[in-house]
Amino acid sequence: MSNTDHWNEVYTTKTETELSWHQDDPSVAINLMRKAGLNTGSAVIDIGAGTSRVMERLLDLGMRDLSALDLSESALAAARARLGEREKSVKWIVEDITKWEPTQVYDIWHDRAVFHFLVNPEDRIAYLQRLSQSIVPDGHVIIATFAMDGPEKCSGLAVARYSPTTLAQTLGSDFSLMAHQFYVHQTPWGNPQSFQYSLFRRVN
């Protein structure tokens, strides 16, 4: 089964409360965006947006240049339906991040739990190429992954776990680690999962 088929099946056969990564309140990400200088003129992209509440929160803050990318059309369709008329204020991109060809640049790149699925080096390289193409000079990147003591699998797929230091090493010298936060996510059924959120600034 392809990655696209896998995630479309997940999002069409499970409700939100059956998804381990479901998060009602994305405050950790929003607060890190504020540290990155988020304002109503910022261009923001959410990588692996799925059915997350990030777009909702950013629209509530008056954001005007928002993009949501996910390889699952089913996930983005659900997110659009939840937003109602406000979905017209978001650019919806159905793409695999490792194959996507960006058409604009962004001030803030947010990724909660896509990067840690890239266990093959060639996929990480492809991701970082898209990241470099997409972020303005002095732009900011927020990447959340499972921490070193987090799960080894998610949705039946292997993941790569990171600390802020190992993630910084993976991103390379073009990105400087500005801040990080460890966070214990509670799944909808109450299981704890250790995440790390890291905020980077593009320096080259």
C-alpha positions in Angstrom: 0.0 0.0 0.0 1.4 3.4 -0.9 1.7 6.2 1.7 -1.1 8.1 0.1 -3.4 5.0 0.2 -2.4 4.3 3.8 -3.3 7.8 5.1 -6.4 8.1 3.1 -7.6 4.8 4.6 -6.7 6.0 8.1 -8.7 9.2 7.7 -11.7 7.6 6.1 -12.0 4.7 8.5 -11.3 6.4 11.9 -12.9 9.2 13.7 -10.7 12.0 15.2 -11.0 10.5 18.6 -9.6 7.2 17.2 -6.4 9.0 15.9 -3.6 8.8 18.4 -2.2 12.2 17.3 -5.5 14.1 17.6 -5.0 17.3 19.5 -7.8 19.7 20.4 -5.5 22.5 21.4 -2.3 23.2 19.3 -1.1 25.9 21.8 2.5 24.7 21.9 2.8 25.3 18.1 1.0 28.6 18.2 3.2 29.9 21.0 6.4 28.9 19.2 5.0 30.7 16.1 4.6 33.8 18.3 8.3 33.5 19.3 9.1 33.4 15.6 7.4 36.8 15.2 4.0 35.6 13.9 1.8 38.5 12.7 -1.2 38.8 10.4 1.1 39.4 7.4 3.1 36.2 8.0 2.9 33.5 5.3 2.5 30.2 7.2 2.5 26.6 5.9 1.4 23.6 7.9 3.1 20.4 6.7 1.1 17.3 7.3 -1.9 19.4 8.3 -4.3 16.5 8.3 -7.4 17.4 10.4 -5.4 19.5 12.9 -6.7 22.6 14.6 -3.7 24.8 13.6 -5.5 26.5 10.6 -8.5 27.2 12.8 -6.4 28.9 15.4 -4.4 30.9 12.9 -7.6 32.1 11.2 -8.9 33.1 14.6 -5.8 35.3 14.9 -6.6 37.1 11.7 -4.0 35.4 9.5 -4.4 36.0 5.8 -1.7 33.9 4.0 -2.2 30.3 5.1 -1.3 27.0 3.4 -2.1 23.5 4.5 -0.3 20.5 2.9 -1.1 16.8 3.3 -0.8 13.8 1.1 -4.3 12.6 2.3 -7.1 14.3 0.3 -9.5 12.7 2.7 -7.9 14.4 5.7 -7.9 17.9 4.1 -11.5 17.4 2.9 -12.5 16.8 6.6 -10.6 19.9 7.7 -12.2 22.0 5.0 -15.7 20.8 6.0 -15.1 21.7 9.6 -14.0 25.2 8.7 -17.1 25.9 6.6 -16.9 29.2 4.6 -13.6 30.0 6.2 -11.9 27.2 4.3 -11.7 29.6 1.3 -9.1 31.6 3.3 -6.6 28.6 3.2 -4.6 27.3 0.3 -5.1 23.5 0.4 -2.2 21.4 -1.1 -2.7 17.7 -1.6 0.9 16.5 -2.1 3.6 14.2 -0.8 6.1 16.5 0.9 9.0 14.6 -0.7 7.7 15.2 -4.2 6.0 18.6 -3.8 7.2 21.5 -5.9 6.7 24.8 -3.9 5.1 27.8 -5.7 5.7 30.4 -3.0 7.9 31.1 0.0 6.9 31.2 3.6 7.9 33.0 6.8 7.0 30.1 9.1 7.0 26.4 8.3 5.2 24.1 10.8 5.4 20.4 10.9 3.9 18.3 13.7 4.8 14.6 13.2 5.6 14.3 9.5 9.4 14.5 9.6 9.7 11.6 12.0 8.0 9.3 9.5 10.9 9.9 7.1 13.1 6.9 8.1 14.8 6.7 4.7 17.7 9.1 4.1 16.6 9.9 0.6 13.2 11.0 1.9 14.8 13.3 4.5 17.0 14.8 1.8 13.9 15.5 -0.4 12.1 17.1 2.6 15.0 19.3 3.4 15.3 20.4 -0.3 11.6 21.5 -0.2 12.2 23.2 3.1 15.2 25.2 1.8 13.2 26.2 -1.3 10.3 27.4 0.7 11.6 29.5 3.6 12.6 33.1 3.3 15.9 34.4 4.7 15.6 34.7 8.5 12.3 32.6 8.2 11.4 30.1 10.9 10.8 26.4 11.1 8.9 24.5 13.8 9.3 20.7 13.7 7.7 18.4 16.3 8.7 14.8 16.4 8.6 12.0 18.8 11.3 12.5 21.5 14.0 10.0 22.2 11.8 8.3 24.7 8.7 8.5 22.5 7.0 5.7 20.5 9.0 3.7 17.9 5.9 3.3 15.7 2.8 5.3 14.8 -0.2 4.1 12.8 1.7 0.9 12.2 4.7 2.7 10.6 8.2 3.0 11.9 9.4 6.4 13.0 12.8 8.1 13.7 13.0 9.7 17.1 14.9 13.0 17.8 16.2 15.2 20.4 16.5 19.0 19.6 20.2 18.4 19.2 20.0 15.5 16.8 17.2 17.3 14.8 19.4 20.4 14.5 22.3 18.2 13.2 19.9 16.7 10.7 18.7 20.0 9.4 22.3 21.2 9.0 24.1 24.5 9.3 21.5 26.5 7.3 19.2 26.4 10.3 19.9 27.6 13.9 18.1 26.1 16.9 16.4 29.0 18.6 14.2 27.3 21.2 12.8 23.9 22.0 10.1 22.4 24.3 9.4 18.9 25.4 5.8 18.0 25.5 3.8 14.9 26.6 0.9 14.4 24.3 -2.1 12.5 25.7 -3.8 10.4 23.1 -7.6 10.5 23.1 -7.6 7.3 25.1 -5.1 8.6 27.7 -1.8 7.2 26.7 1.2 9.5 27.1 3.5 10.2 24.1 6.8 12.1 24.4 7.3 14.8 21.8 9.9 17.5 21.3 9.1 20.8 19.5 12.1 22.7 18.0 12.1 26.2 16.6 14.8 27.0 14.1 15.7 30.2 12.2 17.2 30.1 8.7 20.6 31.6 8.7 21.9 30.8 5.2 
